[in-house]
Amino acid sequence: MNLQTKYLGLELKSPIVVSANPLSEKVDNILAMEEAGAGAVVMFSLFEEQIRREEAAYEYIYQQSTYGSAEAQDYFPDISDFHVGIDDYLRIIQESSRQARIPIIGSLNGISRSGWIDYAKQIEAAGASALEINIYYIPANPQMDGVEVEERYLDIVELVKEVIQIPVAIKLNPYFSALANMAQKLDNAGADGLVLFNRFYEPDFDIETMSLSHALELSSPSEIRLPLLWLAILHGRVGCSLAASTGVSSSKEVIKYLLAGADCAMTASAILKHGIPFIKHMIDEIKTWMAARNFDSVDQWKGKMSQKHMKDPTLYERANYIKVLEEYSVPTLTK
Ligand SMILES: Cc1cc2nc3c(=O)[nH]c(=O)nc-3n(C[C@H](O)[C@H](O)[C@H](O)COP(=O)(O)O)c2cc1C
C-alpha cells in the first residue's frame, strides 16, 4: 500500500509529519520518528529573539575582550530561556539530515524584516531539505491596518526566498480577514507551502494571584475544525502545498485532514502524550482504513471532501452554519 505524498515538492513516504516541538532537540528522537514512519520532521524553532540575543552576547564579548575588562558580564542578554543555542541547532540539523533518509525541515520563528532571515542560509547549508517560517505576530497597535500586517508576511516570504533555494513553508494563523486571498498572495510571493494553523498560546489569568499564567496545554481533537474548513476551501485553489497542523490525536484526524485536501498532517501533542511509536500506530490504522475502502494510494482519496469536490459547496460556507444551528436539539433542563 502506497502512503506516499508530495509536500513542498518533496516525496514523503507517509503523510504524517512531526511538527516543531522539543523532541527534535535530540538526533536520536528524530531517527526514532523516521523509524516509526514519519514522512518528515520539522525541527523546533530558532527564534528571532534568540538570534538577536546571541548576536548581542557575542558582540559584547568581542567588545570586552578588545576594549576592556569582562567584569560587567551580568549585563549579558538572557539567552538561558532557550534550551539549545544556534550552533547546536545547526549541528542537530546537520547530523539528523546526514543520518536520516526523510526530509528534515528547519524552523525559523520571527516577525521582523531583518536580523534573523540570514539564518535561513545557515539552516540550508546545514542540510535541511526545506524551511518552515512561523510568523507569530499579534498586531496590537491600533494604528496598524490589515494591509500592513499582510505586507509584513509577504515581505518575509520574499526576503527568505531571495536567500535560499530550498522550499519554504509558512506556518500561518487563521486571523486574517480574507484568508483565501492571503493564502493566494503568499503563494504568489513564492511560498512553497502553507501550514494551517499555528496554534496561538494566549495567556490565561490566575485569579488567586491576579497574574498571567503561561501554562501550555496540549491540543485536543475538537480543534481540527477550523484548519479542516480552510484546508477544504483552499485545496485546488492555491498552487502551493498545504499541511494541516493542530488537533491530530489519532489516525482519524489525519484521515480527515487529507480528505479535506492537506498534503500531509502534522502532529506534536499526540506524540508528546503517547510517545514516538504512536506514529506507527496511526500509520497502521490509516492502512486499515484504506484497505477497507480498496484504496491503495493516498492520492486516490486526498482532497475528496474538499469544497471543490462537494456536490453542494455552500455547505462549507453559511449553509453549514445555518444547518448546525437548526439541527441542534435543546437538552431537557432540570429545574
Ligand atoms: C511543547 C511544544 C513546543 C512547540 N514548539 C514549537 C516551535 O518551536 N515552533 C513552532 O512553530 N511550533 C511549535 N509548537 C507548535 C506545534 O508545532 C504545533 O503547531 C501545535 O502544537 C499544534 O499541533 P498539535 O495539535 O499536533 O500539537 C510547539 C508545540 C508544543 C506542544
PDBQT file of the ligand as one rigid body, heavy atoms in Angstrom, charges set to zero:
ROOT
HETATM    1  C1  LIG A 401       5.849  21.783  23.693  1.00  0.00    +0.000 C 
HETATM    2  C2  LIG A 401       5.608  22.385  22.333  1.00  0.00    +0.000 A 
HETATM    3  C3  LIG A 401       6.600  23.140  21.722  1.00  0.00    +0.000 A 
HETATM    4  C4  LIG A 401       6.390  23.710  20.469  1.00  0.00    +0.000 A 
HETATM    5  N1  LIG A 401       7.385  24.412  19.866  1.00  0.00    +0.000 NA
HETATM    6  C5  LIG A 401       7.178  24.967  18.645  1.00  0.00    +0.000 A 
HETATM    7  C6  LIG A 401       8.198  25.680  17.981  1.00  0.00    +0.000 A 
HETATM    8  O1  LIG A 401       9.336  25.780  18.453  1.00  0.00    +0.000 OA
HETATM    9  N2  LIG A 401       7.919  26.233  16.778  1.00  0.00    +0.000 N 
HETATM   10  C7  LIG A 401       6.692  26.116  16.178  1.00  0.00    +0.000 A 
HETATM   11  O2  LIG A 401       6.486  26.617  15.089  1.00  0.00    +0.000 OA
HETATM   12  N3  LIG A 401       5.697  25.427  16.787  1.00  0.00    +0.000 NA
HETATM   13  C8  LIG A 401       5.922  24.860  17.986  1.00  0.00    +0.000 A 
HETATM   14  N4  LIG A 401       4.925  24.160  18.591  1.00  0.00    +0.000 N 
HETATM   15  C9  LIG A 401       3.605  24.075  17.920  1.00  0.00    +0.000 C 
HETATM   16  C10 LIG A 401       3.456  22.728  17.187  1.00  0.00    +0.000 C 
HETATM   17  O3  LIG A 401       4.423  22.591  16.178  1.00  0.00    +0.000 OA
HETATM   18  C11 LIG A 401       2.061  22.580  16.580  1.00  0.00    +0.000 C 
HETATM   19  O4  LIG A 401       1.879  23.542  15.548  1.00  0.00    +0.000 OA
HETATM   20  C12 LIG A 401       0.954  22.757  17.598  1.00  0.00    +0.000 C 
HETATM   21  O5  LIG A 401       1.256  22.097  18.806  1.00  0.00    +0.000 OA
HETATM   22  C13 LIG A 401      -0.356  22.179  17.065  1.00  0.00    +0.000 C 
HETATM   23  O6  LIG A 401      -0.195  20.815  16.737  1.00  0.00    +0.000 OA
HETATM   24  P1  LIG A 401      -0.700  19.625  17.711  1.00  0.00    +0.000 P 
HETATM   25  O7  LIG A 401      -2.139  19.848  17.930  1.00  0.00    +0.000 OA
HETATM   26  O8  LIG A 401      -0.375  18.376  16.976  1.00  0.00    +0.000 OA
HETATM   27  O9  LIG A 401       0.084  19.763  18.988  1.00  0.00    +0.000 OA
HETATM   28  C14 LIG A 401       5.144  23.558  19.829  1.00  0.00    +0.000 A 
HETATM   29  C15 LIG A 401       4.152  22.775  20.446  1.00  0.00    +0.000 A 
HETATM   30  C16 LIG A 401       4.364  22.192  21.671  1.00  0.00    +0.000 A 
HETATM   31  C17 LIG A 401       3.281  21.368  22.283  1.00  0.00    +0.000 C 
ENDROOT
TORSDOF 0
